[in-house]
Amino acid sequence: MKMILDERGKKYVLKPGEEFQSDFGIIKAEILDNAEIGDEVKSHLDRTFKIIKPNINDFIDIMERRCSILLKKDIGYVLAHTGLGAGCRVVDAGTGAGAIALNFGNVVGPEGRVFTYEIRQDFAEVAKKNIDNFGIENIEVKNQNIKEGIDEDNIDLIFLDLPKPFEIFEEVWDSLNVGGWLAVYAPYIDQAKLSYRIANKVGFYDIDIIELLERGLEIRQQGVRPKTRMVGHSGYLVFARKL
Ligand SMILES: C[S@@+](CC[C@H](N)C(=O)[O-])C[C@H]1O[C@@H](n2cnc3c(N)ncnc32)[C@H](O)[C@@H]1O
């Protein structure tokens, strides 16, 4: 897969055999098809574009989505907190456009497996298309309601990003390996609190609720200071371990 980057840093996916058009001009299909990763090409308006190979974050930035997707700060922390690695087996629900499912697939590698449940057929189709386009083969999209049952066992991580996740914590327990993790993303503190209490009741250990705040810095002539704009809130992360 090839991507094109304009002078502003804006990214676009290239489809083989298709002409490219943007407000920075037109580039013929044959120029793009013959261009190699790292080449620079010019549009008819003499604007410069760079051809790059998208990594997973470039791809997620531009992939089709019909609902909100998890932010990198939250995805990164789930991976780090649970120690996910090559060969692990993951259950994920709901899939949405597939942002965290793609990250799970990327981290567990060819020896691992990701089973991602999405209740809505239209969302499941978009996620499947995104995953196929990224070219990763270890993710299975299941157009199923996870609350009707988790088909898999021997799972290392079950990640739930859906309403009332605590309704299935007992099923989650049964599907997890000893040492495996439950992780929940909850936009509301009430859902996070209930998740904590019910995880405790089911018998999970190492239960934690985390909120991550990310603030960039701006470098100005007068000095360096935090940016005045930041994401005020995304969600709470609840972690619990089967031991
Ligand atoms: C906020 S989106 C998920 C975003 C996604 N986790 C990501 O990586 O960006 C929540 C998704 O959960 C799905 N969903 C809600 N209840 C579900 C259920 N019981 N089983 C499977 N999917 C469900 C919704 O259709 C929606 O696509």
The ligand as an SDF file (V2000), in Angstrom:
LIG
                    3D

 27 29  0  0  0  0  0  0  0  0999 V2000
  -16.9500    3.4090   20.5470 C   0  0  0  0  0  0  0  0  0  0  0  0
  -17.1550    2.0820   19.4530 S   0  0  0  0  0  0  0  0  0  0  0  0
  -15.6910    1.1380   19.6020 C   0  0  0  0  0  0  0  0  0  0  0  0
  -14.4170    1.7780   19.1430 C   0  0  0  0  0  0  0  0  0  0  0  0
  -13.2980    0.7970   19.0060 C   0  0  0  0  0  0  0  0  0  0  0  0
  -13.1040   -0.0340   20.1710 N   0  0  0  0  0  0  0  0  0  0  0  0
  -11.9740    1.4130   18.5890 C   0  0  0  0  0  0  0  0  0  0  0  0
  -10.9820    0.6840   18.6350 O   0  0  0  0  0  0  0  0  0  0  0  0
  -11.8930    2.5840   18.1850 O   0  0  0  0  0  0  0  0  0  0  0  0
  -18.2780    0.9960   20.3200 C   0  0  0  0  0  0  0  0  0  0  0  0
  -18.7210   -0.1570   19.4340 C   0  0  0  0  0  0  0  0  0  0  0  0
  -19.3030   -1.1750   20.2240 O   0  0  0  0  0  0  0  0  0  0  0  0
  -20.3040   -1.8090   19.4580 C   0  0  0  0  0  0  0  0  0  0  0  0
  -21.1250   -2.5980   20.3940 N   0  0  0  0  0  0  0  0  0  0  0  0
  -22.0070   -2.1240   21.3220 C   0  0  0  0  0  0  0  0  0  0  0  0
  -22.5400   -3.1500   22.0300 N   0  0  0  0  0  0  0  0  0  0  0  0
  -21.9600   -4.2890   21.5360 C   0  0  0  0  0  0  0  0  0  0  0  0
  -22.1080   -5.6820   21.8560 C   0  0  0  0  0  0  0  0  0  0  0  0
  -22.9310   -6.0760   22.8340 N   0  0  0  0  0  0  0  0  0  0  0  0
  -21.3640   -6.5980   21.1720 N   0  0  0  0  0  0  0  0  0  0  0  0
  -20.5280   -6.1890   20.1830 C   0  0  0  0  0  0  0  0  0  0  0  0
  -20.3650   -4.8800   19.8220 N   0  0  0  0  0  0  0  0  0  0  0  0
  -21.0620   -3.9480   20.4920 C   0  0  0  0  0  0  0  0  0  0  0  0
  -20.9750   -0.6140   18.7910 C   0  0  0  0  0  0  0  0  0  0  0  0
  -21.7510   -0.9920   17.6770 O   0  0  0  0  0  0  0  0  0  0  0  0
  -19.7880    0.2520   18.4200 C   0  0  0  0  0  0  0  0  0  0  0  0
  -19.3100   -0.0230   17.1390 O   0  0  0  0  0  0  0  0  0  0  0  0
  1  2  1  0
  2  3  1  0
  2 10  1  0
  3  4  1  0
  4  5  1  0
  5  6  1  0
  5  7  1  0
  7  8  2  0
  7  9  1  0
 10 11  1  0
 11 12  1  0
 11 26  1  0
 12 13  1  0
 13 14  1  0
 13 24  1  0
 14 15  1  0
 14 23  1  0
 15 16  2  0
 16 17  1  0
 17 18  1  0
 17 23  2  0
 18 19  1  0
 18 20  2  0
 20 21  1  0
 21 22  2  0
 22 23  1  0
 24 25  1  0
 24 26  1  0
 26 27  1  0
M  CHG  2   2   1   9  -1
M  END
$$$$
